[in-house]
Amino acid sequence: MKIQINTDNHISGHEALVEEAEATITSALGHLGNHVTRVEVHLSDENGEKAGSRDKRCMMEARLEGHQPIAVTDESDNLGDSIAGAADKLKGSLDRILGRLNDH
């Protein structure tokens, strides 16, 4: 499973942020590694330089072998929480989709 992290102009994509995001995603989706080929993460600060609540946004898109990509978003006060929230949402969506596919 390849993980690609993208940030907007208001977020620096420093190594610690990338490592934290990769660890969170691997922890949440590691059991699906045989089905997920790639996860793209887009991090943004919706308010830019201004302060605000729930202005950190994480959009994750997972690509399953032979299926359309699945995308989820989460917004929070900080990037760590928005990454974790999006990873949890993506895990739930993928578990449901793969569960349905296995039932057929």
The first five atom37 places (N, CA, C, CB, O) and aatype in JSON, in Angstrom:
{
  "aatype": [12, 11, 9, 5, 9, 2, 16, 3, 2, 8, 9, 15, 7, 8, 6, 0, 10, 19, 6, 6, 0, 6, 0, 16, 9, 16, 15, 0, 10, 7, 8, 10, 7, 2, 8, 19, 16, 1, 19, 6, 19, 8, 10, 15, 3, 6, 2, 7, 6, 11, 0, 7, 15, 1, 3, 11, 1, 4, 12, 12, 6, 0, 1, 10, 6, 7, 8, 5, 14, 9, 0, 19, 16, 3, 6, 15, 3, 2, 10, 7, 3, 15, 9, 0, 7, 0, 0, 3, 11, 10, 11, 7, 15, 10, 3, 1, 9, 10, 7, 1, 10, 2, 3, 8],
  "atom_mask": [
    [1, 1, 1, 1, 1],
    [1, 1, 1, 1, 1],
    [1, 1, 1, 1, 1],
    [1, 1, 1, 1, 1],
    [1, 1, 1, 1, 1],
    [1, 1, 1, 1, 1],
    [1, 1, 1, 1, 1],
    [1, 1, 1, 1, 1],
    [1, 1, 1, 1, 1],
    [1, 1, 1, 1, 1],
    [1, 1, 1, 1, 1],
    [1, 1, 1, 1, 1],
    [1, 1, 1, 0, 1],
    [1, 1, 1, 1, 1],
    [1, 1, 1, 1, 1],
    [1, 1, 1, 1, 1],
    [1, 1, 1, 1, 1],
    [1, 1, 1, 1, 1],
    [1, 1, 1, 1, 1],
    [1, 1, 1, 1, 1],
    [1, 1, 1, 1, 1],
    [1, 1, 1, 1, 1],
    [1, 1, 1, 1, 1],
    [1, 1, 1, 1, 1],
    [1, 1, 1, 1, 1],
    [1, 1, 1, 1, 1],
    [1, 1, 1, 1, 1],
    [1, 1, 1, 1, 1],
    [1, 1, 1, 1, 1],
    [1, 1, 1, 0, 1],
    [1, 1, 1, 1, 1],
    [1, 1, 1, 1, 1],
    [1, 1, 1, 0, 1],
    [1, 1, 1, 1, 1],
    [1, 1, 1, 1, 1],
    [1, 1, 1, 1, 1],
    [1, 1, 1, 1, 1],
    [1, 1, 1, 1, 1],
    [1, 1, 1, 1, 1],
    [1, 1, 1, 1, 1],
    [1, 1, 1, 1, 1],
    [1, 1, 1, 1, 1],
    [1, 1, 1, 1, 1],
    [1, 1, 1, 1, 1],
    [1, 1, 1, 1, 1],
    [1, 1, 1, 1, 1],
    [1, 1, 1, 1, 1],
    [1, 1, 1, 0, 1],
    [1, 1, 1, 1, 1],
    [1, 1, 1, 1, 1],
    [1, 1, 1, 1, 1],
    [1, 1, 1, 0, 1],
    [1, 1, 1, 1, 1],
    [1, 1, 1, 1, 1],
    [1, 1, 1, 1, 1],
    [1, 1, 1, 1, 1],
    [1, 1, 1, 1, 1],
    [1, 1, 1, 1, 1],
    [1, 1, 1, 1, 1],
    [1, 1, 1, 1, 1],
    [1, 1, 1, 1, 1],
    [1, 1, 1, 1, 1],
    [1, 1, 1, 1, 1],
    [1, 1, 1, 1, 1],
    [1, 1, 1, 1, 1],
    [1, 1, 1, 0, 1],
    [1, 1, 1, 1, 1],
    [1, 1, 1, 1, 1],
    [1, 1, 1, 1, 1],
    [1, 1, 1, 1, 1],
    [1, 1, 1, 1, 1],
    [1, 1, 1, 1, 1],
    [1, 1, 1, 1, 1],
    [1, 1, 1, 1, 1],
    [1, 1, 1, 1, 1],
    [1, 1, 1, 1, 1],
    [1, 1, 1, 1, 1],
    [1, 1, 1, 1, 1],
    [1, 1, 1, 1, 1],
    [1, 1, 1, 0, 1],
    [1, 1, 1, 1, 1],
    [1, 1, 1, 1, 1],
    [1, 1, 1, 1, 1],
    [1, 1, 1, 1, 1],
    [1, 1, 1, 0, 1],
    [1, 1, 1, 1, 1],
    [1, 1, 1, 1, 1],
    [1, 1, 1, 1, 1],
    [1, 1, 1, 1, 1],
    [1, 1, 1, 1, 1],
    [1, 1, 1, 1, 1],
    [1, 1, 1, 0, 1],
    [1, 1, 1, 1, 1],
    [1, 1, 1, 1, 1],
    [1, 1, 1, 1, 1],
    [1, 1, 1, 1, 1],
    [1, 1, 1, 1, 1],
    [1, 1, 1, 1, 1],
    [1, 1, 1, 0, 1],
    [1, 1, 1, 1, 1],
    [1, 1, 1, 1, 1],
    [1, 1, 1, 1, 1],
    [1, 1, 1, 1, 1],
    [1, 1, 1, 1, 1]
  ],
  "atom_positions": [
    [[0.86, -1.18, 0.0], [0.0, 0.0, 0.0], [0.9, 1.23, 0.0], [-0.97, 0.01, 1.23], [1.71, 1.42, 0.9]],
    [[0.73, 2.04, -1.01], [1.5, 3.28, -1.13], [0.68, 4.41, -0.51], [1.86, 3.59, -2.62], [-0.52, 4.51, -0.73]],
    [[1.36, 5.27, 0.26], [0.7, 6.42, 0.89], [1.34, 7.69, 0.35], [0.8, 6.35, 2.45], [2.56, 7.85, 0.41]],
    [[0.51, 8.59, -0.18], [0.99, 9.86, -0.7], [0.34, 11.0, 0.08], [0.69, 10.0, -2.22], [-0.89, 11.06, 0.18]],
    [[1.16, 11.89, 0.65], [0.68, 13.01, 1.46], [0.83, 14.31, 0.66], [1.46, 13.1, 2.82], [1.92, 14.6, 0.16]],
    [[-0.25, 15.07, 0.53], [-0.24, 16.37, -0.14], [-0.73, 17.43, 0.85], [-1.13, 16.35, -1.43], [-1.65, 17.18, 1.63]],
    [[-0.12, 18.61, 0.82], [-0.54, 19.7, 1.7], [-0.79, 20.96, 0.88], [0.51, 19.98, 2.79], [-0.26, 21.12, -0.22]],
    [[-1.62, 21.85, 1.43], [-1.85, 23.13, 0.75], [-0.74, 24.1, 1.16], [-3.26, 23.71, 1.1], [0.2, 23.74, 1.86]],
    [[-0.86, 25.35, 0.7], [0.18, 26.35, 0.95], [0.28, 26.79, 2.41], [-0.08, 27.55, 0.1], [1.28, 27.39, 2.79]],
    [[-0.73, 26.49, 3.23], [-0.75, 26.94, 4.61], [-0.24, 25.89, 5.59], [-2.15, 27.34, 4.99], [-0.15, 26.14, 6.79]],
    [[0.1, 24.71, 5.08], [0.58, 23.62, 5.93], [1.92, 23.17, 5.4], [-0.44, 22.43, 5.98], [2.06, 22.84, 4.22]],
    [[2.91, 23.16, 6.29], [4.22, 22.67, 5.85], [4.22, 21.15, 5.98], [5.38, 23.3, 6.69], [3.83, 20.61, 7.02]],
    [[4.64, 20.47, 4.94], [4.65, 19.02, 4.94], [5.94, 18.47, 5.52], [0.0, 0.0, 0.0], [6.62, 17.68, 4.87]],
    [[6.28, 18.89, 6.73], [7.54, 18.46, 7.34], [7.51, 16.97, 7.66], [7.81, 19.27, 8.62], [6.45, 16.35, 7.72]],
    [[8.7, 16.42, 7.85], [8.87, 14.97, 8.01], [8.05, 14.4, 9.16], [10.33, 14.66, 8.23], [7.49, 13.31, 9.04]],
    [[7.97, 15.11, 10.28], [7.22, 14.61, 11.44], [5.73, 14.45, 11.11], [7.4, 15.55, 12.65], [5.1, 13.48, 11.52]],
    [[5.18, 15.4, 10.37], [3.77, 15.32, 9.97], [3.55, 14.12, 9.04], [3.34, 16.63, 9.28], [2.57, 13.39, 9.19]],
    [[4.44, 13.93, 8.09], [4.33, 12.81, 7.16], [4.42, 11.48, 7.9], [5.42, 12.89, 6.07], [3.64, 10.57, 7.65]],
    [[5.37, 11.38, 8.83], [5.53, 10.14, 9.6], [4.3, 9.86, 10.46], [6.77, 10.22, 10.47], [3.86, 8.71, 10.57]],
    [[3.76, 10.91, 11.09], [2.55, 10.73, 11.92], [1.37, 10.27, 11.07], [2.2, 12.05, 12.65], [0.64, 9.36, 11.46]],
    [[1.19, 10.89, 9.91], [0.09, 10.53, 9.02], [0.25, 9.1, 8.53], [0.01, 11.5, 7.83], [-0.72, 8.33, 8.53]],
    [[1.44, 8.72, 8.11], [1.67, 7.37, 7.62], [1.44, 6.33, 8.71], [3.1, 7.23, 7.07], [0.87, 5.27, 8.45]],
    [[1.87, 6.63, 9.94], [1.66, 5.7, 11.06], [0.18, 5.54, 11.36], [2.41, 6.19, 12.31], [-0.29, 4.42, 11.6]],
    [[-0.56, 6.63, 11.36], [-2.0, 6.58, 11.62], [-2.72, 5.77, 10.56], [-2.58, 8.0, 11.69], [-3.57, 4.94, 10.87]],
    [[-2.38, 6.01, 9.31], [-3.04, 5.31, 8.2], [-2.68, 3.82, 8.21], [-2.64, 5.94, 6.85], [-3.55, 2.97, 8.02]],
    [[-1.42, 3.52, 8.43], [-0.99, 2.13, 8.47], [-1.66, 1.38, 9.61], [0.52, 2.04, 8.6], [-2.04, 0.22, 9.46]],
    [[-1.79, 2.04, 10.75], [-2.45, 1.42, 11.89], [-3.93, 1.13, 11.59], [-2.34, 2.33, 13.12], [-4.44, 0.06, 11.93]],
    [[-4.6, 2.08, 10.94], [-6.03, 1.92, 10.66], [-6.3, 0.96, 9.5], [-6.65, 3.27, 10.37], [-7.27, 0.21, 9.53]],
    [[-5.45, 0.99, 8.48], [-5.74, 0.26, 7.24], [-4.79, -0.89, 6.97], [-5.7, 1.2, 6.09], [-4.9, -1.54, 5.93]],
    [[-3.86, -1.15, 7.86], [-2.85, -2.18, 7.62], [-3.44, -3.54, 7.31], [0.0, 0.0, 0.0], [-2.9, -4.27, 6.48]],
    [[-4.54, -3.89, 7.95], [-5.17, -5.19, 7.7], [-5.8, -5.3, 6.31], [-6.24, -5.45, 8.75], [-6.16, -6.39, 5.86]],
    [[-5.92, -4.16, 5.63], [-6.5, -4.14, 4.28], [-5.43, -4.0, 3.2], [-7.5, -3.01, 4.16], [-5.75, -3.77, 2.03]],
    [[-4.17, -4.13, 3.59], [-3.06, -3.91, 2.67], [-3.11, -4.74, 1.41], [0.0, 0.0, 0.0], [-2.58, -4.3, 0.38]],
    [[-3.72, -5.91, 1.44], [-3.81, -6.75, 0.25], [-4.84, -6.22, -0.75], [-4.17, -8.17, 0.64], [-4.8, -6.58, -1.93]],
    [[-5.76, -5.38, -0.29], [-6.83, -4.88, -1.15], [-6.61, -3.43, -1.59], [-8.16, -4.98, -0.43], [-7.03, -3.04, -2.68]],
    [[-5.95, -2.65, -0.75], [-5.74, -1.22, -1.04], [-4.37, -1.04, -1.69], [-5.86, -0.36, 0.27], [-3.35, -1.42, -1.11]],
    [[-4.36, -0.47, -2.88], [-3.1, -0.27, -3.57], [-2.46, 1.07, -3.23], [-3.3, -0.38, -5.05], [-1.24, 1.21, -3.22]],
    [[-3.31, 2.07, -2.96], [-2.78, 3.42, -2.74], [-3.75, 4.23, -1.89], [-2.53, 4.13, -4.08], [-4.96, 4.09, -2.01]],
    [[-3.19, 5.08, -1.04], [-3.99, 6.03, -0.26], [-3.4, 7.42, -0.51], [-4.0, 5.67, 1.27], [-2.21, 7.65, -0.27]],
    [[-4.23, 8.33, -0.99], [-3.81, 9.72, -1.17], [-4.43, 10.55, -0.06], [-4.23, 10.27, -2.57], [-5.62, 10.43, 0.23]],
    [[-3.61, 11.39, 0.56], [-4.05, 12.24, 1.67], [-3.85, 13.69, 1.25], [-3.27, 11.91, 2.99], [-2.77, 14.07, 0.81]],
    [[-4.9, 14.48, 1.4], [-4.82, 15.91, 1.08], [-5.14, 16.68, 2.37], [-5.82, 16.3, -0.09], [-6.26, 16.61, 2.89]],
    [[-4.15, 17.41, 2.87], [-4.31, 18.19, 4.1], [-4.43, 19.66, 3.75], [-3.12, 17.95, 5.07], [-3.68, 20.17, 2.92]],
    [[-5.38, 20.34, 4.39], [-5.55, 21.76, 4.12], [-6.01, 22.49, 5.37], [-6.55, 21.99, 2.99], [-6.61, 21.92, 6.28]],
    [[-5.7, 23.78, 5.38], [-6.14, 24.68, 6.43], [-7.16, 25.61, 5.78], [-4.94, 25.49, 7.09], [-6.8, 26.5, 5.01]],
    [[-8.42, 25.4, 6.09], [-9.51, 26.09, 5.4], [-9.5, 27.61, 5.63], [-10.82, 25.53, 5.86], [-9.96, 28.36, 4.77]],
    [[-8.98, 28.06, 6.77], [-8.97, 29.48, 7.08], [-7.64, 30.15, 6.78], [-9.32, 29.69, 8.52], [-7.49, 31.36, 6.99]],
    [[-6.67, 29.41, 6.3], [-5.37, 29.99, 6.0], [-4.69, 30.47, 7.26], [0.0, 0.0, 0.0], [-4.54, 29.72, 8.23]],
    [[-4.29, 31.71, 7.25], [-3.56, 32.3, 8.37], [-4.45, 32.63, 9.57], [-2.86, 33.56, 7.92], [-3.94, 32.8, 10.68]],
    [[-5.75, 32.7, 9.37], [-6.67, 33.05, 10.45], [-6.9, 31.85, 11.36], [-8.01, 33.55, 9.89], [-6.84, 30.7, 10.93]],
    [[-7.15, 32.13, 12.61], [-7.49, 31.06, 13.55], [-8.97, 30.73, 13.42], [-7.14, 31.48, 15.02], [-9.78, 31.57, 13.03]],
    [[-9.31, 29.51, 13.75], [-10.71, 29.11, 13.69], [-10.86, 27.69, 14.16], [0.0, 0.0, 0.0], [-9.9, 26.93, 14.21]],
    [[-12.08, 27.34, 14.5], [-12.32, 25.97, 14.96], [-12.67, 25.09, 13.76], [-13.46, 25.94, 16.01], [-13.27, 25.54, 12.78]],
    [[-12.28, 23.85, 13.86], [-12.55, 22.85, 12.83], [-12.12, 23.32, 11.44], [-14.03, 22.49, 12.83], [-12.84, 23.11, 10.46]],
    [[-10.95, 23.95, 11.36], [-10.49, 24.48, 10.08], [-9.4, 23.62, 9.44], [-9.98, 25.88, 10.26], [-8.94, 23.93, 8.34]],
    [[-8.99, 22.54, 10.12], [-8.0, 21.64, 9.53], [-8.76, 20.49, 8.87], [-6.98, 21.11, 10.63], [-9.54, 19.79, 9.51]],
    [[-8.52, 20.32, 7.58], [-9.29, 19.34, 6.8], [-8.37, 18.27, 6.25], [-10.05, 20.04, 5.65], [-7.28, 18.56, 5.76]],
    [[-8.81, 17.03, 6.34], [-8.09, 15.9, 5.78], [-9.04, 15.15, 4.86], [-7.55, 14.97, 6.9], [-10.1, 14.69, 5.28]],
    [[-8.64, 15.02, 3.6], [-9.39, 14.23, 2.64], [-8.52, 13.03, 2.29], [-9.79, 15.07, 1.37], [-7.36, 13.2, 1.9]],
    [[-9.06, 11.84, 2.41], [-8.34, 10.62, 2.07], [-9.08, 9.89, 0.97], [-8.15, 9.71, 3.3], [-10.31, 9.78, 0.98]],
    [[-8.3, 9.4, 0.02], [-8.86, 8.62, -1.07], [-8.1, 7.31, -1.14], [-8.79, 9.41, -2.43], [-6.87, 7.31, -1.26]],
    [[-8.82, 6.2, -1.07], [-8.21, 4.88, -1.16], [-8.57, 4.26, -2.5], [-8.66, 3.98, 0.01], [-9.7, 4.37, -2.98]],
    [[-7.6, 3.6, -3.09], [-7.83, 2.91, -4.36], [-7.77, 1.41, -4.11], [-6.78, 3.34, -5.43], [-6.76, 0.86, -3.69]],
    [[-8.89, 0.77, -4.4], [-9.0, -0.68, -4.27], [-8.72, -1.32, -5.62], [-10.4, -1.09, -3.75], [-9.06, -0.77, -6.67]],
    [[-8.09, -2.49, -5.6], [-7.84, -3.21, -6.84], [-9.15, -3.53, -7.55], [-7.05, -4.5, -6.55], [-10.02, -4.18, -6.98]],
    [[-9.28, -3.06, -8.78], [-10.44, -3.39, -9.58], [-11.73, -2.66, -9.24], [0.0, 0.0, 0.0], [-12.79, -3.04, -9.73]],
    [[-11.65, -1.61, -8.43], [-12.86, -0.88, -8.02], [-12.61, 0.63, -8.06], [-13.31, -1.31, -6.6], [-11.47, 1.08, -8.15]],
    [[-13.69, 1.38, -8.0], [-13.6, 2.83, -7.98], [-12.96, 3.3, -6.66], [-14.99, 3.46, -8.17], [-13.1, 2.63, -5.64]],
    [[-12.27, 4.44, -6.68], [-11.7, 4.97, -5.44], [-12.79, 5.37, -4.45], [-10.8, 6.18, -5.74], [-13.9, 5.73, -4.84]],
    [[-12.45, 5.3, -3.17], [-13.35, 5.7, -2.09], [-12.71, 6.9, -1.4], [-13.61, 4.52, -1.07], [-11.54, 6.85, -1.04]],
    [[-13.48, 7.97, -1.21], [-12.94, 9.18, -0.57], [-13.77, 9.54, 0.65], [-12.91, 10.35, -1.57], [-14.99, 9.39, 0.66]],
    [[-13.08, 10.03, 1.69], [-13.73, 10.52, 2.9], [-13.03, 11.8, 3.33], [-13.69, 9.44, 4.05], [-11.89, 12.05, 2.95]],
    [[-13.72, 12.62, 4.13], [-13.11, 13.83, 4.68], [-13.42, 13.92, 6.16], [-13.62, 15.08, 3.94], [-14.4, 13.36, 6.65]],
    [[-12.55, 14.65, 6.86], [-12.78, 14.93, 8.27], [-12.19, 16.3, 8.56], [-12.14, 13.83, 9.18], [-11.15, 16.67, 8.03]],
    [[-12.87, 17.05, 9.4], [-12.42, 18.37, 9.81], [-12.29, 18.41, 11.32], [-13.38, 19.48, 9.31], [-13.12, 17.86, 12.04]],
    [[-11.23, 19.07, 11.8], [-10.99, 19.14, 13.23], [-10.2, 20.4, 13.55], [-10.23, 17.88, 13.71], [-9.85, 21.18, 12.67]],
    [[-9.92, 20.58, 14.85], [-9.14, 21.74, 15.28], [-7.66, 21.58, 15.0], [-9.35, 21.97, 16.76], [-6.93, 22.57, 14.92]],
    [[-7.19, 20.33, 14.85], [-5.77, 20.12, 14.55], [-5.62, 19.0, 13.52], [-4.98, 19.78, 15.84], [-6.53, 18.2, 13.33]],
    [[-4.47, 18.98, 12.87], [-4.25, 18.02, 11.79], [-4.24, 16.57, 12.27], [-2.94, 18.33, 11.1], [-4.77, 15.7, 11.58]],
    [[-3.66, 16.31, 13.43], [-3.61, 14.95, 13.94], [-4.99, 14.35, 14.1], [0.0, 0.0, 0.0], [-5.23, 13.2, 13.72]],
    [[-5.9, 15.13, 14.67], [-7.27, 14.64, 14.86], [-8.0, 14.46, 13.54], [-8.05, 15.61, 15.76], [-8.77, 13.51, 13.37]],
    [[-7.77, 15.37, 12.6], [-8.47, 15.24, 11.31], [-7.92, 14.05, 10.52], [-8.32, 16.54, 10.49], [-8.67, 13.39, 9.81]],
    [[-6.63, 13.76, 10.64], [-6.05, 12.59, 9.98], [-6.63, 11.32, 10.59], [-4.5, 12.59, 10.1], [-7.04, 10.41, 9.87]],
    [[-6.66, 11.26, 11.92], [-7.19, 10.08, 12.62], [-8.67, 9.89, 12.29], [-7.0, 10.21, 14.14], [-9.11, 8.76, 12.06]],
    [[-9.44, 10.97, 12.27], [-10.87, 10.88, 11.96], [-11.11, 10.38, 10.54], [0.0, 0.0, 0.0], [-11.97, 9.53, 10.32]],
    [[-10.34, 10.9, 9.59], [-10.5, 10.45, 8.2], [-10.07, 8.99, 8.05], [-9.68, 11.35, 7.25], [-10.7, 8.24, 7.31]],
    [[-9.0, 8.59, 8.74], [-8.55, 7.2, 8.67], [-9.61, 6.25, 9.22], [-7.22, 7.03, 9.44], [-9.84, 5.18, 8.66]],
    [[-10.25, 6.64, 10.32], [-11.32, 5.81, 10.89], [-12.51, 5.7, 9.95], [-11.78, 6.39, 12.24], [-13.08, 4.63, 9.78]],
    [[-12.89, 6.83, 9.34], [-14.01, 6.82, 8.38], [-13.67, 5.94, 7.18], [-14.34, 8.25, 7.92], [-14.51, 5.17, 6.71]],
    [[-12.43, 6.05, 6.7], [-12.02, 5.27, 5.54], [-11.99, 3.78, 5.88], [-10.64, 5.73, 5.04], [-12.41, 2.95, 5.07]],
    [[-11.51, 3.45, 7.05], [-11.49, 2.05, 7.51], [-12.91, 1.49, 7.53], [-10.84, 1.94, 8.91], [-13.14, 0.38, 7.04]],
    [[-13.85, 2.23, 8.11], [-15.23, 1.77, 8.16], [-15.83, 1.57, 6.78], [0.0, 0.0, 0.0], [-16.5, 0.57, 6.52]],
    [[-15.58, 2.53, 5.89], [-16.12, 2.42, 4.52], [-15.54, 1.22, 3.8], [-15.82, 3.7, 3.73], [-16.26, 0.47, 3.15]],
    [[-14.23, 1.04, 3.9], [-13.58, -0.07, 3.21], [-14.01, -1.41, 3.79], [-12.07, 0.06, 3.29], [-14.23, -2.37, 3.05]],
    [[-14.14, -1.49, 5.11], [-14.61, -2.74, 5.74], [-16.01, -3.1, 5.24], [-14.61, -2.6, 7.28], [-16.27, -4.27, 4.95]],
    [[-16.9, -2.11, 5.15], [-18.25, -2.37, 4.65], [-18.23, -2.82, 3.19], [-19.13, -1.13, 4.81], [-18.89, -3.8, 2.83]],
    [[-17.48, -2.13, 2.37], [-17.42, -2.46, 0.94], [-16.84, -3.85, 0.73], [-16.59, -1.42, 0.17], [-17.4, -4.67, 0.0]],
    [[-15.72, -4.13, 1.38], [-15.09, -5.44, 1.22], [-15.94, -6.54, 1.83], [-13.7, -5.45, 1.85], [-15.95, -7.67, 1.34]],
    [[-16.66, -6.24, 2.9], [-17.57, -7.21, 3.48], [-18.69, -7.57, 2.54], [0.0, 0.0, 0.0], [-19.05, -8.74, 2.42]],
    [[-19.24, -6.57, 1.84], [-20.3, -6.82, 0.86], [-19.76, -7.63, -0.3], [-20.9, -5.5, 0.36], [-20.43, -8.54, -0.8]],
    [[-18.55, -7.3, -0.74], [-17.97, -8.04, -1.87], [-17.71, -9.49, -1.49], [-16.66, -7.37, -2.32], [-17.9, -10.38, -2.32]],
    [[-17.29, -9.74, -0.27], [-17.05, -11.11, 0.17], [-18.34, -11.9, 0.32], [-16.3, -11.11, 1.48], [-18.35, -13.11, 0.15]],
    [[-19.45, -11.21, 0.65], [-20.74, -11.87, 0.78], [-21.28, -12.38, -0.55], [-21.73, -10.93, 1.41], [-22.05, -13.34, -0.6]],
    [[-20.86, -11.71, -1.64], [-21.34, -12.12, -2.95], [-20.45, -13.2, -3.43], [-21.39, -10.95, -3.96], [-20.64, -13.72, -4.53]]
  ]
}
